[in-house]
Amino acid sequence: MNNIKESQGQDFFDSAFNLYYERVVLYIYRYCKDWSVAENIAQDTYITFWENLSKVDECRIPLPYLLFVAKNKTINYLNREIVKTKHSTHLQKEEMLTASRALECSTMSTVLYREIEFLVRKSLTEMTPKTKEFFQMSRYGCKKNEEIAQIMGVSVKTVEYRIMSALRVLRKNLKDYFNGH
Amino acid sequence: MNKRLLIKHIVGEATERERKEVTEWISSSKMNESYYINLMNLVVSQDMSKDSLHIFSKEEIRDRLLDVKEKIRGKNKEEFRGNISQQSPKMKTGKYYFAVVVAAATLLLLSVLLNLYQFNSDAKEEMVTTSSLTIGPKTDVINTFYTERGVKGKIVLEDSTVVWLNSDSKIIFPEHFSSDSRQIRFEGEGFFEVAKNSERPMVVTTAKGMTVKVMGTKFHIKSYNNDDSEQATLFTGKIQLAKEVKGNGGAMVQQTIEMVPNETVIFNRNGVELISHNADTTKKVAWKRGELVFDETPMSEVVKMLERWHGAKIVVSDNAILRHKFTGSFNAESLVQVLELIKFTSPVDYNIVDNIAYLRVRNI
């Protein structure tokens, strides 16, 4: 039993590496501006990922988790470098400070917007026609619930119920991207 | 301070002096710092959304996976093995710049993108946007730079020629130009600022068969494969324009035209359709400034331009709409906002289903 689980974990880890390593390195590189540092932190990130594999649900996409870990490691790296007296010029320290602040401000929803956009589209196809129509009127047509109720000839409660159904579908599809990050 | 310099800094291509300039600018006000931070995070999100990054080869990734596994195994020991000692990978670039894209109506979760504001520099407003750079195999010296629908781009070639690309456009060029001419293939809409070189003329060829030969000049080309016609407009300098058309005998003949500034030449399949001598040069490159301009434009054209600009799909159910002419200009409005304005000023109604916009005649 243990062996099967271990090899499955191995496969999951391997594919997470093959698929996302470049992205993780590039993400870190943009903030630390040094390729070998970026690769070191990226590899550290995957080591942490491995150590926490049992806690990561294999049904979920590991990319948001990987970037979340990478983000924290990079912030720590930058903050440590900034206080070191040797090895960096004043200019480099200023740039690292800005990069560290930028990282702290960034959220997974902006970093991975393309994935999120795809999942939003997917969610729309999974809604029933009525739910989708109400949802689109609300979010795309920018209409208030009361307006929708009037246009569609139903009660406001019905509108609210429909939109809640839509949000449920969205939340299900986007769970990888918004859970606690 | 202009956006182009900031982006140069973000992607790590700024010189020492430029870095000092940018850093000083950032520290001079909280607003500047906020702007830079937002821009930086946006560049990163653009990077993350690419289909393929082409940083490492499959072998290199496999090597690194083995390194990581080594590290995991040796983690409890004092010594680590397998530290990265390879050369930093070079992201193969014709020099290129990433930046902000105009978001389509579907990005409902990302209001932060809409809070960025533009800078105006005294010189021309340089609108740089995201694009995808596809890189051939490492031994290939031909590069392709293209923009998808809804995206604009800008690229600087080996000889310092600058090319701006509108949505859904493509430029194919060699990494190193040959000694006698600078050959480029182009599709879509673009604005070219060609660096002067009388010994090596630049020759731009479109998929529809038009050739533009220049020494040092500024010109505009619009040649989308799904349009009936293609055109070129000369801004400054001299161009020799040529197109292969069907001659009287049925054989293909070369039609050549020497253009002068402010002239627009439009070709259709049969040859020259129109030569205009006072082209509205500002309108021709409004897209460069992020503006979408319609001036008595037939809806058939408007629909195409909106599809390209926003990367959307629009279906027209009443053909009567296509003949209607629309006038209006837009700057960073979403597709829904544009459609609302069209609905307000024309007998056109729309609804969006499954991310497709359907247009029909509005019953008044």
Interface residues (C-beta under 8 A of the other chain):
Chain A: D14 F17 N18 Y21 E22 R23 V25 L26 Y27 R30 Y31 K33 D34 W35 S36 E39 N40 Q43 Y46 I47 W50 L67 L91 E94 E95 T98 A99 R101 A102 C105 S106 S109 T110 V111 L112 Y113 R114 E115 I116 E117 V120 R121 L124 T125 Q136 R139 Y140 G141
Chain B: I10 V11 G12 E16 R19 K20 T23 I26 S27 E33 Y36 I37 N38 M40 N41 L42 V43 V44 S45 D47 M48 S49 L53 I55 F56 I61 R64 L65 D67 V68 K71 I72 K75 N83 I84 S88 P89 A105 T106 L107 L108 L109 L110 V112 L113 V336 I352 V353 D354 N355
